[in-house]
Amino acid sequence: MREWVPFLKEEVDEYYDLLKGRFNTEFSDELIYKLIGFLESSTIVEIDFNDLVECLEGCVNGYIILNSKEEFDHHRIRNKTKSKSIFANFTYSINGSKNFSSHFLSWADEIKSTISDEGFMLVSCSLTDDESSEFYMLSHTNQHESTINIKGKN
């Protein structure tokens, strides 16, 4: 676990330029800044920039964003195929359960069960003074899905 140190504006700009240069218009500015925020805040289980890039490579043909375990479970039940690429972040409230490490391990194992054998999974974990939150970005190319959170080429 590392101590949280906010990125300098120059660091944020550099990560933004690298991601925008690599993926052009595949991902919105809002999403790119959100992902940079995860790079910055993931202090318990950190993520590496190069791993994030590899994960995003798996999402260039389409992806879906989910914001809760319930949404993730619903998506998993409706879609029988495993994802090619998954990025998931769990941010725990410091005011909540102090047993987040065992929860995180079981949470990550469950996510791992939804990735294809050749797929790439990236998980991160952080703490916050606010409410706990979750974020899931899954590669998704099912043209029959009607969820409005789908982005990319279908």
C-alpha positions, 0 to 999 in steps of 0.5 A, spaced: 500 500 500 502 506 498 501 513 501 496 517 496 499 523 493 495 527 488 498 527 481 500 534 479 497 537 473 502 536 468 502 528 470 494 528 469 496 532 462 501 527 460 497 521 462 491 524 458 496 526 452 498 519 452 491 516 452 488 520 447 494 519 442 494 512 443 486 511 442 484 518 439 476 518 439 475 511 442 474 513 449 471 520 451 475 525 455 470 524 461 472 516 461 479 518 460 480 523 466 476 518 470 481 512 469 487 517 470 483 518 477 483 511 478 491 511 477 492 516 482 487 514 487 488 506 487 493 506 493 491 499 496 491 495 490 495 499 485 494 499 477 500 500 472 499 505 466 501 500 461 497 495 464 491 500 463 493 501 456 493 493 455 486 493 458 483 499 454 486 495 447 481 490 449 475 495 449 477 499 443 471 495 439 466 496 444 465 497 451 460 497 457 460 501 463 457 498 470 457 502 476 455 497 481 455 489 483 448 488 481 449 491 474 455 487 473 451 481 476 445 482 471 450 483 465 453 477 467 447 473 467 444 476 461 451 475 457 453 468 457 460 469 453 466 471 457 469 478 456 476 479 453 478 485 457 475 487 464 477 493 468 474 494 475 475 498 481 472 498 488 473 504 492 472 502 500 469 508 505 474 508 511 467 509 515 465 502 513 468 495 514 475 494 516 475 487 513 476 490 506 482 486 504 478 479 504 472 482 501 476 485 495 479 478 494 473 474 494 470 480 489 476 480 485 475 472 484 468 473 482 470 478 477 476 473 474 471 468 473 468 472 468 474 473 463 476 469 457 482 464 458 485 469 453 483 475 456 486 481 460 483 483 467 485 489 471 483 490 478 484 496 483 482 498 490 482 505 494 480 508 500 475 514 500 472 519 506 466 518 502 461 512 500 464 506 497 463 505 490 465 500 484 466 501 477 467 496 471 469 497 464 468 491 460 469 489 453 463 488 449 461 487 442 454 484 443 450 488 437 443 485 441 445 489 447 440 495 449 444 498 455 445 505 454 452 505 457 455 501 451 460 505 447 464 504 441 463 500 435 458 495 435 
